[in-house]
Amino acid sequence: MQGGERYFSISNYFKQTFGEKTIKLSLDAGFTCPNRDGTLGTGGCAFCSSSGSGEFASSISEQIELLSEKWPNARHIAYFQNHTNTYAPVSVLRKYYYDALSDPRIDGIAIATRPDCLGEDVLDLLEEINREHFLWVELGLQTIHPKTSEAMGIGYSLDTFHEAITELHRRGIRTVVHVILGLPGESRQDMFDTVSYVARLHPFGIKLHMLNIVRGSRLYDTMPDYVPFRSIEEYCELVVDLLEIIPEDITVHRLTADTQRGLLVAPEWSYRKRTILNRINLRLKERDTRQGAKCGVHNQ
């Protein structure tokens, strides 16, 4: 972290690494998921909308054109976001990944996937790309608690996750771990236990994602009145507490949710992303605390 920054945001990491504002371009390559195609299930995880996680995805050229007026000198990362982006034959994956990397406007790729969709051939391809290009693999953990995972229909165990991230680390591939805060039945301590587990693994990055109840999800169908957090203040206080136990050299990629307002059911204020982030920064300042304050890591 530098100067007055109180957490190590991925935007700050990009500025240090690439020297310019760097933007992730969210892509939908048309992949599906074993939790949707019948291999494990057909409805997806309980919290996913029918379109997966990439409601904002469009083509590289469309996104760069849209953003170029505001950031004409920006660098770009191609982010394969929607559904499970290693769930296809390696020949197909190779084409999509290298097609993106062949664009001179792209400085690297990020690949979101499930830990149970990383066969040896896929890992070999990722290792090959990582030798020549900037890459990270984003793994959905969501929670370490088996009861919650089963209730959400996630379909893989903590052991599977641990094996996947261990193998990625062994191959020198950056990892980002996705955690969901506010899952039904989870206490504050449950969420702390999940983030503490991630902190011990020491990935390249972490995403703290507020659970949103969205139309088209099984959670909306089965628990339409569930509200993960009652107020912005409650959520932001939790995030500040969690940041304190995350080593300060782990990049923070997300601190809230990012859902289209038309899909959002609860929390109804979740679309106010800037307000939430400003409140988190304010509470960090008011409490005179920062990422890593309670874990004794000060080497960034």
N, C-alpha and C positions, 0 to 999 in steps of 0.2 A: 504494500500500500504506500501511497505517496501523500505528502502534505496533509491536508485536512480530511482526506478520504477515510471513511470508517469501515468500509468493507471493500474487498478486492473484486470489483465488478469485471465481467468479461469485457466490457467496453474499455476499461482501463488497461486490461491485459492486451487487447488488440492495439491500442494506441502505442503501448510500449513495444510490441512485437512488429507491427507493420508501419508505424509512424503516422498513420492517418485514421480517421473515422472508418470503422469496418462494420459492414452491415451483413447480417445473415439473410439470405434469400430463401424463403421457405418453399420447398418443392414437393409436388405430389407426382411421383413417378408411376402411379397406378398399381402399387403393390397392395396386397391384401394382408391377412393375418391368420395364423392358425386358430385364433379364437373367433374367426368369422367364416372361414371357408369349410368348416365342418371337421377339421382335424382335431381340434379341442372343443370347439363350440361354434355357435352361429351368431350370437348376439354381441360379441365383443366383451371387453371388461365392462362392469356395471356402470362405470363413470364416463365411458366414451360415448360421444354422439355417433349417429349413423355414418358421419363422414370422417370419423377418426379424429386425429388431433390437428389436422391441417386446414382448418376452415378458411385461412387467409392465403393459402398457397396459390401461386400462379407462376408463369414462366420466368426464366432468368431475364430475358430481354424486357418483358413487360415491367418487372419490378425495378430494374436498373433505370429504365426510361422514366418511371414514375418518381424515383428518388433522386435522379441526377440533378434536377434543378436546385434542390435543397443542399445536396452533398455532391458537388461535381467532381471532387477529388477522392471520393470514398473508395475503399477496397471492399471486396465482396467474398463471402464464404457461401458456398452452395449447401443448403441444409435440407437433406432428405428427411422430411418430417412425418409425412402422413402414413399411418399404419406401420407395418413392420418392414423396414427398408433393407433387410438382408434375407427376406423370405422369397427367394426366387433362385433359379439355377445360377451358378457362378458366371456362366457366359452372359446372362442377362444383366447381372449386377455389374460385371466388368464394363459392359457397354454404357450403362447409365452413368457410372462413376467417372469413367474416362471421358465420356462426352462432356460432362460438366467441367472437368479439369482442363479440357482442351480449349475452353473459352478463355481468351487472354484476359478477360475481366474478372476471372475467378482465381482467388489466391489459395483456396483449399476447400475441403468438404467436411461436413459433419453428418453423421449417419445415426438416426434414431432407430433403435431396434429392441427386441426382446432377448433376454439372455439365453433362451432355449432355441434361438435361431442363429447360432454361431457354430456351424459345423467346421471341421478342420479345413475344408476347401475354402470356406468363406474367410476364416481367420488367415489363411495363407494369402488370399487376395488383399485383405486389409493390411497385412504386414508389408506386402509388396508396395502398396500405395503409400504407406507411411514412410517408407524409405526415401521417397522422392518428393512427397507433397505434405502440406499441412493437413492433418486429419485428427478428428476425435470421433469416438463412438459413444453415443448416448444410450445408456441402459436404464430401462424402467425398473426400479425397485419398488417404489410406492410405499411399502411398509415391510418391516421385518417380522410382523406378527402373523403367524399362520391362520389364525381364526379370521382376521380381517381379509387376508389374501383369498381365502376360500370363499368368504361371503361376497367379495367383489368379482369372483370368477376369473382371477388373473391367470391361473393355469400353470404356474411354475413355482418351484419351491425356493426358499432362501439358499439352500445348498446349490441349486442350479445357478442362481445369480452369483454366488460366491465363486463357483468354478469358472464362470465366464469372465468375471472381472479379474480374477487371478491370472487367467491365461492371457488376457489382453495386456495386463501389466507386464507379464513375462516377455511378451513380444515387443514391449516398448511403445504400445499404442495408448494415446491419451484417452481417458474415460471421463464421462460426465454422468453423474447419477441423478435420476429423477425421483423425487420424493413428493408424495401428496399429503398435505396437512388438512385435517378435518374429516378423515374418513369415518363413517358411522361406527360407533362403538369404541373408538379410540380415545383414550384419555390424554391429557397433556403429557404425562409421563411416558405413555406409549410413543408419542411423537418424538420426545427427547431421546428415547432409546433407539429409535430408527436413525435419527440424525447422528447420535453418538457412534453407532455402528459404521455409518458412512465415514465419519471423521477418522475413525481408526484405520479404514482402508486407504485413506489419503488419495482419493482420485484427483485428476486434473481439475474437475469442476463439480459443482452441485447445483441442482435446481430445486428450490422450495416452491411448490405449486399449491396454491389454495384450491381445495376441492370446490368445483362449481357444479351445481345441479343444472343440467342442460336438457332441453327438449330433445327427444329422440334417444335418450339413454335409458338403460334398465333402472338406474337409480331414480330417475324421474317417474318411471312407470310404477315402481314399487314403493318409493318413499317420497312422494311429491311434496310433502310438507317439511322434509328435513332441511335444516339450515345449519351449515357447518360452523359458522361463526356469527354471533349476534351483532357485532359492531366492528367497524374499522379499527377502533382502539384495541379491542380484544385481540384481533388478529395481529396487529402491528406489534403489540407487546410480546406476543409469542415469538414472532420472527426475530425481534431484537434479542430475546433470551437465547434463541437457537444460534444466531450468529456468534454469540459469545463462545460457543463450544465448538465452532468450526475453525480449524487451523487457518491462520490468516494468509497462507500461501495457496489455498484452494480457491480457484476462481468461482465467483457467484454468478450464475447465468440467469437466475430468475428468483424473484421474491414474492410473486403473486401469480394471478392467473391472467389469461388473455383470451377471452371468449367473446364472440360476436354478441352484441346486446340482444339481438333478436332471438338467440338461442338460450340466453341466460334466464334461469328461474331463481336461483339462490346461490350465495347471498345477493340480494338485489342491487347492492352497491358495488359489487365486484368489478363492474366495468370501469369504475373510477380509478384506473390504474395509476395515473399521475398523483392523485390525492393519496393513495395508499403508499406509494414510494416516498412521497414527501413526508408523510407521517412517520414512516420508518426512520428516515434520515433525521427528522426532528427528535424522535425519542432517543436515538443513538447519541445525539448531541446533548440533549437534556440530561441523560444519564451518564454522560461522559464515559461512554463505553465504545467498544469496537469489535469487529470480527476477531475471534481468537483470544479475547480478553480473559477467558476462563479456562484456556487449555494450555497456556504456557509456551506457545509456539510464536517466536518473534524473529523470523529469518527472511521475511520478504523485503 
